[in-house]
Amino acid sequence: MTELDKISGQSAYDFAARFDYARESGTAAEAQAAEEICAQVRALGLEPARESFSFDTYEIDRASLRLTAPYEAAYPARAYGNAANTPAGGLAAPLVYVEKGDRVSLRRAKGAIALICGRVREDTCRALVQAGAVGFVSITGTPLEEQEDRLKLDYDLRGPARWTLPGLYIHYEDARRIVERGGSAAVLVAQQRQVTRQSENIVVRIPGTACPEQVIALTAHYDSVPAGPGAYDNIAGVAILWETMRWFAAHPPRRTLEFTFFGAEERGLCGSKDFMGRRAGTLESYVIDLNVDLAGQTVGGTVLGVTADRSVCDTLEALLDRGGIGAAVENKVWASDSNTFAICGVPALTLDRDGFGMHTRHDTVALLSPWALERDARLLAYLTAELDAMDRMPFRREIPAEMQQGLLRYFGGKPPLPG
């Protein structure tokens, strides 16, 4: 479509540059970003609808690790969110290195604090509980990080409820010293409290001219982790969505296009969960969700992660081939807001591009490029326009049973919405 030449990477970049600051979920900075997004939407002659919601999260108060045998030493540590609290004085127990949590190594974890490689996720935590561990310390990073970058990530345990194990994470270099010096006992301190915060979704509708009752959803989250400005993750996605919206404001679609900027994604897809909960009775009107999460850097490849029937992939691959646009198409469960649509039965995909610095202080607008933003904005607009032009969708509107099971595992075994 030659009209897509009017999509501008520089315009998207200038938009993204307005948000080069951390926008932690439920904070004043996130609210500031919401105000700016609304201002930019109104500048296009469109009117945003704002949907406020509250969500439960945590605030870390104390985290420490002290080795007590065969030597005394304290190591910098951070606590896992949504994990259990230790007693105020700490949890004293044997320390056992279980490497990556293989079945044989976990036999030694009963009654002990497990020192384990890599980030602990829900399946690993279940294995630690089953093995009888009383807590865990995971190992993050590599020997290459500068001191200030060693513990900048924010780790939490997703799931439907608070977990029963307390957990910390420490840096690779400290873990190496502990193992090589034969660390065998420790005191773990992890204290956090649950809090309720406020966030909001910003919804912009461009009504369809022929089939307004059918909705193509286009989505991206605008919050970031506390560690950095979240340019790649995910203000670039917001900029791509905004640039696509700018184009369609001048080229009215046949079907209704619903552009939604989600808050509080980084705290467990809170924005998309609230969004879908409000629309539980109208989900049949949604044709597909086109989500953007991680984008904007030049070097890399774009992937369309499709959580839907394989026929959706076939449709997208045919469109990419006809449009001469390169992107990989993968039929799998993706870790983004598209999952909230998919578990509710709406075919969904996430547009994702390789990049650097996610969830770190390095994730700044300086690493984005107008070229990459324009490339993926054109891709998103092209797919949206082609799907919108079809008289009927050429794919099955169903989520395969194996994907439904994968989605349930992703959401901790419990659907995020009633019903």
N, C-alpha and C positions, 0 to 999 in steps of 0.2 A: 504494500500500500504506500504509494508515493506521499500521501498526506502525512505519514508518520515522520517524514523529514522535518516536520515542524516541532517534533519533540526535541527538547534541548537538554543536553547533559550539563551545560553551564548553568541553566536555570535550576536544575535539580541540585547541583553542587552549591549554588548560592543559598538555596533553601536549607540544605543540610548544615551549612556553616553557621546558621542561626542557633544551632543546638549543640555547640561544642562544649558541653559541660555534663557532668554526671546527673542523671535523672532517676535516682533510686525510687522504687515503687512506693507510693503513698507519702512522698515528701513534698515540701514546698517547691523544690526544683522540678519535680514531675508536674506539679500543678502549673508552674510557669511555662513549661513546654506545651501543656494543653492549651493555655491561653494563646500562645504564639501560633500553634497549629490552626486554631479557630480564626485568628486574624488573617492568616494566609489563605484559608478557605474562603473567607468573606471577600478577600481581594479578587477572587475569581468570579464573584457574583453569585456564589452558592451560600447556603445557610447550614451550618453544622447543628446537629442535635447532640446534646451532651447528656450522657447517662451515667450518673454517679453511682458508686457502689462502695461497700465496705468489705474488707477482707481481714482475716486473722493471720498474723505472722508472728515473728519473734524478734527479740532484741537480745544480743549476747552481752552479758554482764561480766563474766569472768571465764578465763580459759588458761590453763597452765599444765605443764608436764614436768615432774621432778623425778629423776632416777634416784633410787635409794639403795640399790645393790647391783653389782658389787662396789659401786662408787656413788658419790653424791654429785648431782649436776642438774641444773635447770635448763630447759630448752624452750625457745619461743614456740607457741602453739596457738591455733585458733580452733574454735568449737564448731561442730556441725549444727546448723539450724535444724529445728524440729526433732532433735535427738533428746534423750533423757537428761535430767540434771543429776549430778553427783551430790552426795552430802556436802554441806557447806565446807567442811574440813577436807574434802576430797575423797576419792576412792583409792584405797591402797590395795594392791594385788600383785601377784607375779606378772611379769611381762614376758610374752612369748612371741617370737618372730615367726609368722605363719606364711611368709613370702606372699604369694598372690592368692592365698586362700584355697589351696588344693585340698582334696578330701583327707589325705594322710596328715598334712600339716595341721589341719583343723582339729585333729584328735587330741592335740596337746593344748587346746584353747580353753578347756573347761575350767571355770573358776579364775581365769586369767584375763588380763588386758592383752588383746591381740594387736601386735604391730604388723600392719598389712600394706603391701604395695598398691599404689593406685587409689583413685577415688572410690570410696565406698558408696555403692548405690543400693537400691532396695533389695535386689536379689542377694547381694553380698551380705547385707545386714541380716537378712533372714537366715542365711547360712551360719553367720556368727552366733545368732540367738540359738539356733538348733544345736550348735557345737557347745553351748554352755558358757560362752565368753561373757564376762561381766562389763566389758567396755572395749573400745578399740582406738587405735591411733593409726591413721593412714599416712602414707608418704606421698608428698607431692613435689613436682618440679624436677630439675636436673642440676648437675654441677655448674651449668652455664649462667644461671640467673645472677644478676647483681643483688646485693643484699636487700635493697629496698623493694625488689620484686618477688622476694621469696615466698611471702605468705599474703599475697594480695587477692587471691581468688576467694569467692564466697561459696562455700559448700553447704548444701542442705540435703536432707533426706525427704524425698517426696513420698506421698502416701495419704491414705484417708485419715490417719490419726497420728498422734505423737508416738515416736518409737520408744522402745523400752531400754535401749542401750545408750549410754553416754559416749560421745565420740569427739576426738580431736584430730587435727592434721598438723604435721610438722614437715619441715623441708628435708629433701633428699640428703643433704650433707649431714644434718643432725642425725637422721636415721642411720646413715652409714656409720657414724661414730658409735652410736648405741650398739649396733650389731657387732661391730668389730671389737668393741670393748666388753662384750658379753653382758650387756644390760639384762638383768633378770628380775627386777622388781621396781615398781614405780608408784607414784601418787598422781592420779589424774583428777583435775578440777575442771568442771564444765557447768556453768550456771547461765541459764537464759530464762526469759519470761515471755509469755504470750501477750501480744498487743493487738489492737484493732486499728487499722488505718483506712483512709479514704483515697479512692482513685476515681477515674472516670474514663469511659469510652467516648470517642467522638465519631459520630455517624453522619455521613453525607450521602444523600440520595440524588441520583440523576434519573428522573422517571423515564421509563421506556415509552416510545412512541407507538409501538405496535402490540407488544405483549407485556404491559406493565406489571401484570401479576406474576411474571417469572423474574427471578432475581439472580444476578451474578454477583457474588460477594467478592470484594477485593480488600485484603486485610494486611495489617502490619502493626507491630507493637512499637510504642515510642518511649517506653521506660528503659532504663539501663541498670546494670549492677552498680554498687557504690564505688567500685575500684577505678572506673574510668568513664570517659564521655560517651562510650557506646556508639561510635560512628558507624562502624561495620555492623555492630549488633545493638541497635538496628535503625539508627536514624537514616541510614542509606535506604533501607526498605521503605521508610516513611516518605523519603524524598522521591523514590521511584513511584510510589502510590500517588503522591501529590502531582507529579508531572503527568502521570497517566490520567488523573482526574482533570487536570488542566486541559488536556487534549480533548477529552470527551465532553467537557463543558461547551466546547465549540463544535462538537460533532455528536449530536444527540443519538443515543443508542435505541435499538428496537426494544430490547428488554431493559428492565430497571437495573441500574448499576448501583450497588451499595458499597461505598468506601468506608471502612471502619478502622480507626486508629485505636488500638487497644492499650489500656494502662495495665500495669502490674503483671505483665507476662512473666517477668523474671522471678516472681514469687509463686509460680505454679499455674500459669495460664489463667490467672484470676479474672482478667478482663474478658477473655473469650468465653469463660464459663458463665459469667453474669450475662453477657450478650445472648448466648444461646438459651439460657434459662428464661429470659424475657420473651423469647420467640418460640417457646416449646410448642405452641399450637399452630404455628405457621411455617414449620420447617419444610413442608412439601413445596413451598414456593421457591426454595433455593435450588438452583440448577447445579451450581458448583462453587467452591471457595478457591480463589486464587490468592494465596498468602505469600508474602515476601519476608524472609528472615535471614539475614546475613548477605550483604551485597556491597558493591561499590568499589572494590579494589581491582586494579587492572589485571594483574597476573593471576591466572587461575581458570577455572571452568565453571559454567553455570549448570546446575542440576535442577530438574523438576522432580521432586519427591512426591509421588502420587499415592495417596492412601484411598484407594477405590478399586473398582473392578478393572481388570486388565484392559478392557475395551476403552477406558479413558486414556490409557497410555497409547493405545493404537491411534486414537483420534489425534492426540497431541503430536505424536511422531509424524503423522501424515501432514499436519499443519506446519511443523518445523521444516519438513522436507520441501513443501510447496513454497514456503516463505524464504527458504535459503538461510535459515537462522540456526546456528549450531547450539545444541544443549543436550545433555544426557537426560534420559528419562528413566527413573527408577521406581519400581512398584513396591513400596514398602511403607512401614509406619515411620513417620518423621517426628522429630522432637520439637514441635512448635504449635502455634494456635490452630493450624489446620487439623490437628488431632481432635479438637473439641467439636469441629464440624463433622468429622468422619465418624466419631463414636455416636453422633446423633443421626447418622445415616445419610449425611450430605457428602457426595464426592468432593475430595479436597486435595490440594497439592500445596507444597511450599517451594517457591523459587529460592534457591540457595546458591551462593557463589563462594568459591574458595577465598580465604582471606587470612589475615594475620592479626593477632593481638586481642582476640575476643576475650572479654571479661578481665582485661588488664588496663593499666594506665596508658598503654600504647595505642589503644583503640580510639584514635582521634581523627578528625576530619582531614588532617594533613595526609593521611594514608588513602583517602578516597580520590577518585579521579572522575572528571566530567565524562571521559570516554566510557568508563565502565558503567556509570549511572545512565548514560544515554543508551548504551547497548541494551541493558536489561529493562529500561523503561519502554524502549521500542518493542522488546520481546513481549513484555506484559501487555502493552496496548494492542499489539498484533494478535496475540492469542485471544484477548478479550473481544476484539472486533470480529474476528473470524467465528468465534463461538456465538456471539450475538447475532451474526448474519444468518446462521443456520435456521431453517424452518423448524427443525426438531433436533434435539441432542442425539448424536449417533452412538451413544454409549449407555450402558446399563446403570441405572441409578440404584446401586446396591453396594454394600461393603462385604467382601468375601468373609466367610466364617473365620478363617485363620487370621485375617487382619483384625476382626472384631476381638479375637482372643489376645492378639498383640496389643491392641488399644487398651483392653482391660488391664493387662499387665502394666502398661505405661501409666495408667491412672491408679495404680496400687490395688487393683482387684475390685474396685468399686466405681461404677459410672459416675462422672462428675455432676450429672443432672438427675433429678428424680425421674422415675419411669423406666 
